[in-house]
Structures are given as structure tokens and as C-alpha cells.
């Protein structure tokens, strides 16, 4: 877990599940170092109950981390189950099983990582956004 709280503060605030002894709490990563931090990950877990697009997931995927997410809305637009990442329901065991499957299968991680990077480049890169915006603009207003 990364954030601005100390380990003790984090545990005091968020240890309702009694998992404190299993947590490693580290300081926030400065913005300029985020790409390197994402690249240091094999897997990025997004265990939310509700998300919009979730930029952190797209950033992690763009940097090569395989995203495992709950079916919580926005991530389902880019985490295509067993294509660009893995999706899970909200059951803790199911989510853990998805993580365990990835941890034990380097070939699966490599395949999903490569597909995830390609998907983000195709769908979410600035050039793709600009192209889609201009296509939508032209449909609405015609060419200028």
C-alpha cells in the first residue's frame, strides 16, 4: 500500500479486516517517478466496488503491469477478461484465485502484459483520443 499515511496511521484507519500484519505501507511515489514505479510491478490489483475509468489502472497497464480488477464499472472498458487482464467478481476468494493464477504463470503474465500495452496504445493514447475526437466532431459538424 502506498500513501501519505504512516503504517500506524494506515492500520488505525483501515484495519477493520484485521490484515495489518500482512501489509507493507510505503510512502507515496512522486508523480515524476510513477511510470518507473508502475514498470516495477508485475501485477496491479484494483479491488474496488465501484470505479469510473480508473486512470491508475490504465496507467499501470500502459506500463506493462497486468491489471486484475473487480467487475466494478470503468475498468471493464480496458480489462478484457483473459485478453488484456483478469476480471473478478467481488468474492475475496475469486479475486485471490485470479491473483494466484497470475503469480504462478509467467507466460500468462507476459501475454496479458503485451496485449494490455497494445490495447492502451490503440484505445487511450493521445493520438487515439485526438483521432476519435476529430471523427466525432466531423460527424456532428462536418469537416471544416
C-alpha positions as a Markdown table, in Angstrom:
| # | Residue | x | y | z |
|---|---|---|---|---|
| 1 | Unk | 0.0 | 0.0 | 0.0 |
| 2 | Unk | 1.3 | 3.4 | -0.9 |
| 3 | Unk | 0.1 | 6.7 | 0.5 |
| 4 | Unk | 0.7 | 9.7 | 2.8 |
| 5 | Unk | -0.3 | 7.9 | 6.0 |
| 6 | Unk | 2.3 | 6.2 | 8.2 |
| 7 | Unk | 2.0 | 2.5 | 8.6 |
| 8 | Unk | 0.5 | 3.0 | 12.1 |
| 9 | Unk | -2.0 | 5.7 | 10.8 |
| 10 | Unk | -3.0 | 3.5 | 7.9 |
| 11 | Unk | -3.6 | 0.5 | 10.2 |
| 12 | Unk | -5.5 | 2.5 | 12.7 |
| 13 | Unk | -7.8 | 3.9 | 10.0 |
| 14 | Unk | -8.2 | 0.8 | 7.7 |
| 15 | Unk | -7.6 | -2.3 | 9.7 |
| 16 | Unk | -11.2 | -3.3 | 10.0 |
| 17 | Unk | -10.4 | -6.6 | 8.2 |
| 18 | Unk | -7.6 | -7.5 | 10.7 |
| 19 | Unk | -4.9 | -7.7 | 8.0 |
| 20 | Unk | -2.4 | -5.3 | 9.5 |
| 21 | Unk | 0.3 | -7.9 | 9.9 |
| 22 | Unk | 0.2 | -8.7 | 6.1 |
| 23 | Unk | 0.5 | -5.0 | 4.9 |
| 24 | Unk | 3.5 | -3.2 | 3.8 |
| 25 | Unk | 2.8 | 0.5 | 3.8 |
| 26 | Unk | 5.3 | 2.8 | 2.0 |
| 27 | Unk | 5.3 | 6.5 | 1.2 |
| 28 | Unk | 3.7 | 8.0 | -1.8 |
| 29 | Unk | 5.5 | 7.9 | -5.1 |
| 30 | Unk | 6.3 | 11.3 | -6.6 |
| 31 | Unk | 4.4 | 12.0 | -9.8 |
| 32 | Unk | 7.6 | 12.1 | -11.9 |
| 33 | Unk | 8.6 | 8.6 | -10.7 |
| 34 | Unk | 5.1 | 7.0 | -11.3 |
| 35 | Unk | 6.0 | 5.4 | -14.7 |
| 36 | Unk | 9.1 | 3.7 | -13.3 |
| 37 | Unk | 7.1 | 2.5 | -10.3 |
| 38 | Unk | 4.4 | 1.1 | -12.5 |
| 39 | Unk | 7.0 | -0.6 | -14.6 |
| 40 | Unk | 8.4 | -2.3 | -11.5 |
| 41 | Unk | 5.2 | -4.1 | -11.0 |
| 42 | Unk | 4.2 | -7.5 | -12.5 |
| 43 | Unk | 0.6 | -7.2 | -11.3 |
| 44 | Unk | -1.7 | -4.3 | -10.4 |
| 45 | Unk | -4.7 | -5.2 | -8.3 |
| 46 | Unk | -7.8 | -3.0 | -8.4 |
| 47 | Unk | -10.2 | -4.4 | -5.8 |
| 48 | Unk | -12.8 | -1.6 | -5.9 |
| 49 | Unk | -16.6 | -1.9 | -5.5 |
| 50 | Unk | -17.2 | 1.0 | -7.9 |
| 51 | Unk | -14.9 | 2.8 | -10.3 |
| 52 | Unk | -15.2 | 5.2 | -13.2 |
| 53 | Unk | -12.5 | 4.9 | -15.8 |
| 54 | Unk | -9.8 | 4.5 | -13.1 |
| 55 | Unk | -6.8 | 6.2 | -14.6 |
| 56 | Unk | -4.4 | 4.3 | -12.3 |
| 57 | Unk | -5.5 | 1.1 | -14.0 |
| 58 | Unk | -4.8 | 2.4 | -17.5 |
| 59 | Unk | -1.5 | 3.9 | -16.3 |
| 60 | Unk | -0.4 | 0.5 | -14.8 |
| 61 | Unk | -1.5 | -1.3 | -17.9 |
| 62 | Unk | 0.3 | 1.1 | -20.2 |
| 63 | Unk | 3.5 | 0.5 | -18.3 |
| 64 | Unk | 3.2 | -3.3 | -18.6 |
| 65 | Unk | 1.6 | -4.3 | -15.3 |
| 66 | Unk | -1.2 | -6.9 | -15.7 |
| 67 | Unk | -4.3 | -5.5 | -14.2 |
| 68 | Unk | -6.6 | -7.7 | -12.1 |
| 69 | Unk | -9.8 | -5.8 | -11.3 |
| 70 | Unk | -13.2 | -6.5 | -9.9 |
| 71 | Unk | -16.2 | -6.0 | -12.2 |
| 72 | Unk | -16.8 | -2.6 | -10.8 |
| 73 | Unk | -17.6 | -0.4 | -13.8 |
| 74 | Unk | -14.9 | 1.6 | -15.6 |
| 75 | Unk | -12.1 | -1.0 | -15.6 |
| 76 | Unk | -14.3 | -3.3 | -17.6 |
| 77 | Unk | -13.7 | -1.0 | -20.6 |
| 78 | Unk | -10.0 | -1.9 | -20.7 |
| 79 | Unk | -9.6 | -5.0 | -18.6 |
| 80 | Unk | -10.9 | -7.5 | -21.1 |
| 81 | Unk | -11.0 | -10.8 | -19.2 |
| 82 | Unk | -8.2 | -13.1 | -20.2 |
| 83 | Unk | -7.3 | -10.8 | -23.1 |
| 84 | Unk | -5.8 | -7.6 | -21.6 |
| 85 | Unk | -6.0 | -8.5 | -17.9 |
| 86 | Unk | -8.2 | -10.5 | -15.5 |
| 87 | Unk | -11.6 | -9.7 | -14.1 |
| 88 | Unk | -13.2 | -11.0 | -10.9 |
| 89 | Unk | -16.4 | -10.7 | -9.0 |
| 90 | Unk | -16.5 | -9.2 | -5.5 |
| 91 | Unk | -15.9 | -12.5 | -3.7 |
| 92 | Unk | -12.5 | -12.4 | -2.0 |
| 93 | Unk | -11.6 | -16.0 | -2.8 |
| 94 | Unk | -12.3 | -15.4 | -6.5 |
| 95 | Unk | -10.2 | -12.3 | -6.6 |
| 96 | Unk | -7.4 | -14.1 | -4.7 |
| 97 | Unk | -7.6 | -17.0 | -7.2 |
| 98 | Unk | -7.2 | -14.6 | -10.1 |
| 99 | Unk | -4.0 | -13.2 | -8.5 |
| 100 | Unk | -2.7 | -16.6 | -7.7 |
| 101 | Unk | -3.2 | -17.7 | -11.3 |
| 102 | Unk | -1.1 | -14.8 | -12.5 |
| 103 | Unk | 1.6 | -15.2 | -9.9 |
| 104 | Unk | 2.1 | -18.8 | -10.9 |
| 105 | Unk | 2.1 | -18.3 | -14.7 |
| 106 | Unk | 4.8 | -16.1 | -16.2 |
| 107 | Unk | 3.6 | -16.9 | -19.8 |
| 108 | Unk | 0.1 | -15.7 | -19.0 |
| 109 | Unk | 1.5 | -12.5 | -17.4 |
| 110 | Unk | 3.7 | -11.8 | -20.5 |
| 111 | Unk | 0.8 | -12.4 | -22.9 |
| 112 | Unk | -1.6 | -10.2 | -20.9 |
| 113 | Unk | 1.0 | -7.5 | -20.4 |
| 114 | Unk | 1.8 | -7.3 | -24.1 |
| 115 | Unk | -1.9 | -7.3 | -25.0 |
| 116 | Unk | -2.6 | -4.6 | -22.4 |
| 117 | Unk | 0.1 | -2.3 | -23.6 |
| 118 | Unk | -1.2 | -2.7 | -27.2 |
| 119 | Unk | -4.8 | -2.1 | -26.2 |
| 120 | Unk | -3.9 | 1.1 | -24.3 |
| 121 | Unk | -1.8 | 2.4 | -27.2 |
| 122 | Unk | -4.7 | 1.7 | -29.6 |
| 123 | Unk | -7.6 | 3.0 | -27.5 |
| 124 | Unk | -6.3 | 5.5 | -24.9 |
| 125 | Unk | -3.0 | 7.1 | -26.2 |
| 126 | Unk | -3.2 | 10.8 | -27.0 |
| 127 | Unk | -3.2 | 10.2 | -30.8 |
| 128 | Unk | -6.1 | 7.8 | -30.5 |
| 129 | Unk | -8.1 | 10.2 | -28.4 |
| 130 | Unk | -7.4 | 13.1 | -30.8 |
| 131 | Unk | -8.4 | 10.9 | -33.8 |
| 132 | Unk | -11.7 | 9.8 | -32.1 |
| 133 | Unk | -12.4 | 13.3 | -31.0 |
| 134 | Unk | -12.0 | 14.6 | -34.6 |
| 135 | Unk | -14.1 | 11.8 | -36.0 |
| 136 | Unk | -16.9 | 12.6 | -33.6 |
| 137 | Unk | -16.6 | 16.3 | -34.3 |
| 138 | Unk | -16.7 | 15.7 | -38.0 |
| 139 | Unk | -19.8 | 13.5 | -37.7 |
| 140 | Unk | -21.6 | 16.3 | -35.7 |
| 141 | Unk | -20.4 | 19.4 | -37.5 |
| 142 | Unk | -19.0 | 18.2 | -40.8 |
| 143 | Unk | -15.4 | 18.9 | -42.0 |
| 144 | Unk | -14.1 | 22.3 | -41.6 |
